[in-house]
Amino acid sequence: MTSCSLTVMLVSGNATITSASPSTLTDVHKKIETKHYLEREKSIVFPNEDRYWIKRIQNKPGSNQKFQTIRYFIPGNTGVYKYKAFNGGELAWQEVNLSGSLPYQTGYITTDYQSVIMSQPQVYIPRSHHSMEVVPTYNAQIKINAQKTFGGYNIIVTIPLESNMFGEIWALTSAHELIDWDKKNMELIWKGLDFEGNLRWSWDGFYARTPSSYTPTGKNYFFRNPDNYFANSFIITNGSRAATDLGWMMMHTILPNQNSQGYWITPPQSEWLFKDYGIQAGFYDTRFNTDIAYLLLKGYQKYNDPRLFDSTKRYAEFFLAYSETNQFKITKNGREGILVADYTHESPHKITHSSLNHHLMEMIYLYEMYLQTKDERYRKLADKMLWGVKLTRDKWVMPNSNLHYAYLPNGKMGLSDYPFLTYNDLYKTQNVLMKVYNWRDEDLDYLMHAKREWMDANGVKGYLK
């Protein structure tokens, strides 16, 4: 890509999107190849002159060099390296001078000339189905050093590699403050971002730890997830220049992953879905996809980038067609509604269940698309889906007031619901109904009351209020 429809205006040190403008971003790919290694770099220079880059380095087959280095320069005369570490069993912020050996953590670096977020370097083994395996024994040997030199610091990352592995690191740099740490809740918000645990940001998108029920899987496997919890935090929570930059970059990165039909596949095979419904690897998951399509819509509203809207509209058109052939018709007292099935695949398979949380998120998205476009098709489909829930209201509630997870293909209810996710989706559905119709739905209130009763009785926290 060589252009982006963004204009960035600097306000109080933060980046604020103001209007669309062509040719305001450069997306550069570089390759360095020697006898021993191959290094690739992808970088974006934003119109506010901030820069994101990500690098991958691999040993050549037969190379006798077991360690490779990635270097970059940070201007400045003095600097600190801020990072997260456990102190007395609690995760807390720590700081050291930008000098010598540095902690093996994601670093939030500040000098008198530049602000940098540098990811924790990682060693991976590429696996099939857009998966990769972390190599802890090699990660433990990674060294990060800062050497003071004329005008700044050389950051030297030494990575152990075999020919079947690659090392990866990314960074965001700015001449302005990326995060105002004195701002309320900034330390708390950024402490909660899990860049090096169960979630990863990588070359081609967002990766999550692979469930044991997926294939391929393993203790340290990660798969490319269509959803993106990082970008959700950056775009919805916002609050910093770094969030503005990284939110757009992450949306931009996943656009090529959308297939010709308009959705993003889950690459591995879910053995559960294969056993119950015959669904193979590379399946469509309505929740992952609708989450990311909703985020693309919110990203378009934030950044005014038409490519984000084009992407979410492609998905919306796909979903309109999908819902026609992957639904359960619900009729009662002369009323008709539908419940939409959760999964599909290009190869033939049995129709799957319809879970309440997936179904609600799809409604939220469709109503939001209607509010954005005034296209009645979205509102009418969301209304039919709402009636699907209303007409099955009593069937969702269990004797203990918890909710069933799904409407099964045989017409029965079943499976275990999440502790509070479905309640939050009910809460958000009521909010969007207020925006569209200026009323709350009494049947959704009934389901919320039941779920709330169960959550409170079982000490569940974290739900929306």
Legacy VTK file of the C-alpha trace (Angstrom):
# vtk DataFile Version 3.0
C-alpha trace
ASCII
DATASET POLYDATA
POINTS 465 float
0.000 0.000 0.000
1.295 3.437 -0.812
-1.408 5.763 0.442
-3.983 6.197 3.147
-6.940 8.505 3.527
-5.877 10.166 6.748
-4.976 13.612 7.910
-3.603 13.963 11.430
-3.723 17.188 13.415
-1.727 17.521 16.615
-3.736 18.692 19.605
-2.136 18.836 23.085
0.358 16.150 22.082
-2.322 13.716 20.905
-3.169 12.721 17.345
-6.707 13.640 16.306
-8.200 12.574 12.995
-9.844 15.529 11.282
-10.505 14.785 7.605
-9.739 12.476 4.704
-6.793 13.199 2.492
-5.104 10.923 -0.083
-1.429 9.961 -0.159
-0.669 10.755 3.462
0.933 7.468 4.516
3.847 5.458 3.262
4.009 1.716 3.823
7.533 0.512 3.090
8.837 -3.032 2.811
12.594 -3.604 3.037
14.697 -6.738 2.822
18.293 -7.307 3.911
19.832 -10.583 2.805
23.317 -11.916 3.591
24.964 -15.306 3.396
23.784 -16.059 6.907
20.391 -14.403 7.434
17.346 -12.733 5.903
15.829 -9.676 7.583
12.540 -8.148 6.472
11.029 -4.880 7.645
7.594 -3.352 7.172
7.177 0.254 8.242
4.544 2.964 8.232
5.277 6.674 8.516
2.137 8.460 9.682
1.244 11.977 8.535
2.039 13.209 12.042
5.584 11.824 11.397
5.248 9.028 13.953
6.641 5.733 12.675
5.688 2.092 13.188
7.956 -0.712 12.097
8.081 -4.485 12.495
11.079 -6.674 11.703
11.522 -10.395 11.137
14.900 -12.095 10.974
15.667 -15.673 9.916
18.819 -17.744 9.679
19.695 -19.161 6.283
19.814 -22.978 6.076
23.367 -24.120 6.782
24.363 -20.915 8.569
26.768 -21.474 11.443
25.728 -18.227 13.154
23.333 -19.123 15.979
22.768 -15.512 17.064
21.552 -12.622 14.936
21.115 -8.990 15.899
18.506 -6.340 15.192
19.657 -2.756 15.761
18.002 0.620 15.784
18.863 4.126 16.930
16.959 6.329 19.374
18.009 10.011 19.528
18.479 11.626 22.936
20.907 12.579 25.667
19.091 10.961 28.596
16.531 8.193 28.639
14.473 5.795 30.766
13.073 2.345 30.053
9.638 1.756 31.611
8.303 -1.792 31.786
5.933 -4.099 33.656
7.196 -6.647 36.167
5.844 -8.632 39.084
6.717 -7.116 42.445
5.555 -9.030 45.504
3.127 -11.016 43.363
1.564 -7.876 41.864
2.139 -6.604 38.332
3.612 -3.107 38.647
5.443 -0.499 36.602
9.239 -0.304 36.944
11.815 2.073 35.463
15.545 1.800 34.749
17.968 4.090 32.978
18.331 3.516 29.247
21.779 2.022 29.589
23.453 -1.373 29.370
21.463 -4.571 29.703
17.704 -3.917 29.680
14.837 -6.071 31.034
13.374 -8.584 28.636
9.956 -6.908 28.494
7.931 -4.611 26.276
9.698 -1.289 26.785
8.109 2.164 26.988
11.135 4.342 26.293
11.379 8.080 26.815
14.347 10.264 25.948
14.583 14.024 25.744
14.095 13.684 21.945
11.857 10.700 21.351
9.116 8.454 22.745
9.147 4.748 21.824
7.093 1.626 22.474
9.272 -1.407 21.731
7.736 -4.877 21.845
9.275 -7.765 23.715
11.328 -9.641 21.081
10.122 -13.160 20.352
11.382 -16.352 18.713
8.754 -18.368 16.847
8.549 -21.542 14.796
6.082 -21.109 11.909
3.345 -23.735 11.899
0.568 -24.585 9.462
-2.840 -22.868 9.314
-1.515 -19.375 10.094
-0.171 -20.560 13.423
3.160 -20.116 15.155
4.880 -21.620 18.176
6.733 -19.619 20.814
10.140 -21.060 21.759
10.615 -20.236 25.474
14.110 -21.727 25.768
15.329 -19.475 22.944
13.428 -16.432 24.218
15.255 -16.846 27.528
18.537 -16.230 25.680
17.445 -12.961 24.006
19.491 -9.946 25.110
18.490 -6.269 24.866
21.233 -3.683 25.280
21.378 0.112 25.043
24.707 1.714 24.120
25.151 5.470 24.435
26.593 6.982 21.309
26.843 10.376 19.685
23.372 11.951 19.650
21.512 9.041 21.182
21.382 5.323 21.910
21.976 2.217 19.847
19.489 -0.475 20.844
20.929 -3.910 20.104
18.674 -6.963 20.286
20.507 -10.300 20.109
18.300 -13.225 19.113
19.218 -16.954 19.078
17.871 -18.720 15.991
17.824 -22.043 14.194
16.981 -22.222 10.505
13.381 -23.322 11.255
12.700 -20.237 13.415
12.270 -16.514 13.051
12.782 -13.619 15.431
10.349 -10.714 15.524
10.136 -7.274 17.110
8.020 -4.156 16.471
8.099 -0.561 17.637
6.232 2.738 17.489
8.345 5.898 17.625
7.479 9.591 17.895
9.135 12.934 18.506
6.109 13.649 20.749
4.831 11.993 23.906
3.123 8.729 22.912
1.487 8.196 26.304
0.827 10.835 28.945
1.530 8.717 32.012
0.187 11.428 34.314
-3.231 11.210 32.678
-5.883 9.426 34.735
-5.957 5.632 34.292
-3.186 5.560 31.639
-0.896 3.308 33.684
-3.835 1.034 34.529
-5.013 0.778 30.910
-1.583 0.032 29.471
-0.754 -2.383 32.276
-3.766 -4.423 31.178
-2.527 -4.849 27.583
-1.179 -8.376 27.215
1.441 -8.040 24.477
3.577 -10.933 25.656
1.221 -13.397 27.375
-1.819 -15.046 25.803
-2.066 -12.478 23.002
0.465 -11.321 20.402
0.746 -8.709 17.698
2.652 -10.013 14.685
3.546 -9.315 11.060
0.129 -10.070 9.573
-2.238 -9.455 12.451
-3.490 -10.414 15.872
-2.635 -13.817 17.358
-4.199 -15.570 20.353
-3.125 -18.662 22.251
-4.497 -21.710 20.456
-7.147 -23.690 22.376
-6.360 -27.349 23.021
-9.491 -28.236 21.007
-7.949 -26.755 17.821
-5.599 -28.417 15.327
-2.722 -27.630 15.065
-2.194 -26.896 18.737
0.429 -27.161 21.429
1.466 -25.658 24.731
2.955 -22.555 23.114
0.915 -22.321 19.887
-0.776 -19.127 18.716
-3.209 -18.770 15.799
-4.156 -15.752 13.721
-7.459 -14.670 15.214
-9.908 -12.662 13.061
-10.734 -10.547 16.125
-8.338 -7.977 17.621
-8.549 -7.174 21.319
-5.620 -4.747 21.123
-7.228 -2.635 18.406
-10.516 -2.659 20.297
-8.792 -1.078 23.270
-6.976 1.462 21.114
-10.005 2.543 19.076
-12.773 2.331 21.684
-10.804 3.366 24.789
-8.466 5.770 22.961
-6.837 8.374 25.227
-3.317 8.613 23.816
-1.312 9.357 20.707
-0.029 5.773 20.780
-3.588 4.392 20.750
-4.490 6.550 17.748
-1.458 5.355 15.777
-1.637 1.687 16.723
-5.409 1.446 16.274
-5.239 2.582 12.665
-2.141 0.499 11.909
-3.780 -2.678 13.224
-6.949 -2.105 11.195
-4.818 -1.451 8.113
-2.821 -4.650 8.690
-5.815 -7.001 8.748
-7.528 -5.694 5.608
-5.662 -8.100 3.278
-6.790 -11.032 5.435
-10.449 -10.515 4.450
-11.355 -13.128 1.846
-13.195 -12.642 -1.428
-16.534 -13.512 0.194
-16.138 -10.728 2.754
-15.129 -12.491 5.964
-12.001 -13.502 7.883
-11.386 -17.221 8.390
-10.356 -18.894 11.619
-7.431 -20.867 10.142
-7.090 -23.957 12.413
-9.636 -26.739 12.721
-11.912 -26.821 15.761
-12.189 -30.497 16.624
-15.454 -29.759 18.457
-17.019 -28.145 15.391
-15.653 -30.881 13.137
-17.013 -33.662 15.338
-20.467 -32.131 15.858
-21.053 -30.444 12.509
-18.349 -31.543 10.044
-16.789 -28.063 9.858
-13.184 -28.095 8.664
-10.201 -25.782 9.127
-10.581 -22.257 7.774
-14.113 -21.736 9.059
-16.293 -18.658 9.499
-16.954 -17.641 13.105
-19.744 -15.072 13.409
-18.515 -13.639 16.720
-14.881 -13.062 15.733
-15.973 -11.591 12.413
-18.765 -9.381 13.666
-16.512 -8.042 16.420
-13.892 -6.985 13.892
-16.454 -5.629 11.409
-17.960 -3.520 14.206
-14.460 -2.274 15.067
-13.795 -1.382 11.425
-17.007 0.664 11.459
-15.887 2.462 14.618
-12.447 2.885 13.070
-14.000 4.497 10.007
-15.953 6.882 12.228
-12.746 7.742 14.116
-10.239 7.967 11.247
-12.491 8.848 8.304
-10.636 6.253 6.231
-12.968 4.978 3.470
-11.088 1.694 3.132
-12.157 0.741 6.642
-15.768 1.404 5.690
-15.410 -0.520 2.413
-14.144 -3.511 4.390
-16.923 -3.470 6.970
-19.560 -2.980 4.248
-18.239 -6.023 2.383
-18.724 -8.024 5.546
-22.204 -6.599 6.112
-23.230 -7.654 2.596
-21.829 -11.119 3.228
-23.771 -11.376 6.483
-27.048 -10.342 4.845
-26.693 -13.256 2.434
-25.374 -15.660 5.082
-28.324 -15.066 7.403
-30.771 -16.056 4.662
-29.457 -19.617 4.427
-28.053 -20.208 7.941
-30.993 -19.500 10.221
-33.678 -21.061 12.375
-37.162 -19.646 11.796
-39.036 -19.032 15.035
-42.815 -18.511 14.901
-45.228 -17.866 17.764
-48.647 -16.201 17.998
-48.455 -15.021 14.396
-45.013 -13.444 14.897
-41.872 -14.601 13.108
-38.230 -14.147 13.997
-34.931 -15.840 13.233
-31.876 -17.092 15.093
-28.690 -17.082 13.009
-26.279 -20.029 13.111
-22.806 -19.355 14.515
-20.461 -21.052 12.033
-20.051 -22.162 8.448
-17.494 -23.444 5.968
-17.223 -23.537 2.187
-17.397 -27.351 2.324
-20.748 -29.030 3.093
-21.590 -29.473 6.787
-24.502 -29.642 9.209
-26.125 -26.397 10.351
-24.675 -25.254 13.679
-26.249 -23.900 16.852
-27.090 -20.221 17.442
-25.526 -18.817 20.611
-27.141 -15.827 22.281
-23.919 -13.807 22.542
-23.084 -14.196 18.824
-26.664 -13.359 17.865
-26.777 -10.201 20.004
-23.451 -8.908 18.675
-24.701 -9.372 15.124
-27.796 -7.315 15.971
-25.699 -4.560 17.557
-23.521 -4.401 14.447
-26.474 -4.319 12.049
-28.197 -1.532 13.984
-24.939 0.449 14.023
-24.575 -0.052 10.263
-28.128 1.193 9.853
-27.364 4.293 11.923
-24.301 4.943 9.752
-25.875 4.277 6.339
-29.671 4.483 6.828
-29.827 1.275 4.767
-33.121 -0.323 5.825
-31.881 -3.824 5.027
-29.666 -3.766 8.102
-32.417 -2.556 10.422
-34.986 -5.033 9.103
-32.640 -7.994 9.538
-31.713 -6.858 13.064
-35.431 -6.555 13.889
-36.063 -10.125 12.696
-33.170 -11.311 14.835
-34.522 -9.417 17.830
-37.851 -11.170 17.405
-35.988 -14.475 17.307
-34.758 -13.754 20.841
-38.088 -12.368 22.056
-40.071 -15.394 20.842
-37.669 -17.800 22.592
-37.244 -15.672 25.729
-38.426 -18.177 28.306
-36.419 -21.030 26.808
-33.136 -19.187 27.448
-33.552 -19.029 31.237
-32.371 -22.003 33.288
-33.941 -22.997 36.654
-30.974 -21.417 38.495
-31.494 -18.113 36.570
-28.394 -18.581 34.446
-28.874 -18.490 30.673
-28.412 -21.299 28.237
-25.572 -20.662 25.820
-27.229 -21.706 22.573
-30.297 -22.722 20.626
-29.365 -26.136 19.222
-30.225 -27.498 15.755
-32.756 -29.900 17.316
-34.694 -26.973 18.789
-33.497 -27.550 22.350
-31.323 -25.229 24.443
-27.901 -26.180 25.750
-24.163 -25.613 26.315
-22.554 -23.505 29.035
-22.762 -19.724 28.922
-19.907 -17.325 29.711
-19.860 -15.740 33.195
-20.784 -12.216 32.009
-20.165 -11.803 28.256
-23.785 -12.467 27.270
-25.049 -10.057 29.923
-22.769 -7.353 28.528
-24.093 -8.038 25.037
-27.669 -7.683 26.297
-26.669 -4.398 27.938
-25.118 -3.093 24.697
-28.142 -4.228 22.670
-30.429 -2.159 24.889
-28.147 0.848 24.350
-28.284 0.571 20.572
-32.071 0.068 20.666
-32.285 3.369 22.534
-30.302 5.012 19.716
-32.436 3.482 16.967
-35.923 3.449 18.551
-35.572 5.353 21.822
-36.876 2.416 23.875
-35.611 -0.600 25.797
-36.910 -4.060 25.039
-38.770 -5.645 27.970
-37.863 -9.203 26.958
-34.166 -8.370 26.917
-34.652 -6.749 30.330
-36.157 -10.022 31.537
-33.094 -11.968 30.331
-30.766 -9.379 31.865
-32.538 -9.629 35.213
-32.244 -13.419 35.212
-28.555 -13.395 34.286
-27.812 -10.632 36.806
-29.484 -12.666 39.549
-27.280 -15.650 38.731
-24.099 -13.521 38.473
-24.682 -11.852 41.822
-25.473 -15.178 43.505
-22.213 -16.616 42.178
-19.933 -13.651 42.871
-19.355 -12.816 39.206
-17.713 -9.422 38.678
-16.781 -7.384 35.619
-20.179 -6.976 33.989
-21.402 -3.649 32.645
-23.520 -1.402 34.869
LINES 1 466
465 0 1 2 3 4 5 6 7 8 9 10 11 12 13 14 15 16 17 18 19 20 21 22 23 24 25 26 27 28 29 30 31 32 33 34 35 36 37 38 39 40 41 42 43 44 45 46 47 48 49 50 51 52 53 54 55 56 57 58 59 60 61 62 63 64 65 66 67 68 69 70 71 72 73 74 75 76 77 78 79 80 81 82 83 84 85 86 87 88 89 90 91 92 93 94 95 96 97 98 99 100 101 102 103 104 105 106 107 108 109 110 111 112 113 114 115 116 117 118 119 120 121 122 123 124 125 126 127 128 129 130 131 132 133 134 135 136 137 138 139 140 141 142 143 144 145 146 147 148 149 150 151 152 153 154 155 156 157 158 159 160 161 162 163 164 165 166 167 168 169 170 171 172 173 174 175 176 177 178 179 180 181 182 183 184 185 186 187 188 189 190 191 192 193 194 195 196 197 198 199 200 201 202 203 204 205 206 207 208 209 210 211 212 213 214 215 216 217 218 219 220 221 222 223 224 225 226 227 228 229 230 231 232 233 234 235 236 237 238 239 240 241 242 243 244 245 246 247 248 249 250 251 252 253 254 255 256 257 258 259 260 261 262 263 264 265 266 267 268 269 270 271 272 273 274 275 276 277 278 279 280 281 282 283 284 285 286 287 288 289 290 291 292 293 294 295 296 297 298 299 300 301 302 303 304 305 306 307 308 309 310 311 312 313 314 315 316 317 318 319 320 321 322 323 324 325 326 327 328 329 330 331 332 333 334 335 336 337 338 339 340 341 342 343 344 345 346 347 348 349 350 351 352 353 354 355 356 357 358 359 360 361 362 363 364 365 366 367 368 369 370 371 372 373 374 375 376 377 378 379 380 381 382 383 384 385 386 387 388 389 390 391 392 393 394 395 396 397 398 399 400 401 402 403 404 405 406 407 408 409 410 411 412 413 414 415 416 417 418 419 420 421 422 423 424 425 426 427 428 429 430 431 432 433 434 435 436 437 438 439 440 441 442 443 444 445 446 447 448 449 450 451 452 453 454 455 456 457 458 459 460 461 462 463 464
